[in-house]
Amino acid sequence: MAKTTEKVCVGVFAGAHGVRGLLKIRSFTVNPSDILAYDELYDETFTHTFKPQEKSRNKDVIIVEIEGINDRDKALELKGKKLYVRREAMPELPEETFYHVDLIGLTVFTANGEEKGKVTEVFNFGAGDVLEVKTADDALVMIPFTKKDVPEVNVKEGKITVASEQWFAGLKEGEKEDV
């Protein structure tokens, strides 16, 4: 069974903007402004609540004001802090669409049922999502997250099926792929 999480990371404070405490938020939502649709954003431990008010946009970041943050030094203290929402606040997704957090931890199998490893991370470097799979011998394998390469994802059963063993070919026990 796949793990479930109570929180989902939707963005990060990317730094200060100006000297009056405004902050830059880099949103991880499909539409960057959707991050502001949530009533509350939280830090990783859910001990601090943030209610950002949009002031402007600057390229790929949203400039916001946070109550209580009124100078650059206080804003810079938040730089790098990830922003989370409660899982139940997330919208339901269409079939065959997944939150990255739901893929992490799934067991990877080949089409013939051979277990190959677990998904440890999901990246997107601009050309589409890529799964990082850690094999039993600690090798890291990167697999494009496309329907062709990953024809089956079953979050409820905690597994992913890859179409080809080519991603694991040439890895010898104890050998790690340079990524």
Secondary structure by P-SEA (a helix, b strand, c coil): cbbbbcccccccccccccccbbbbbbccccccccccccccccccccccccccccccccccbbbbcccccccaaaaaaaccbbbbcccccccccccccccccccccbbbbcccccccccccccccccccbbbbbbcccbbbbbbcccccccccccccccbbbbccccccccccccccccc
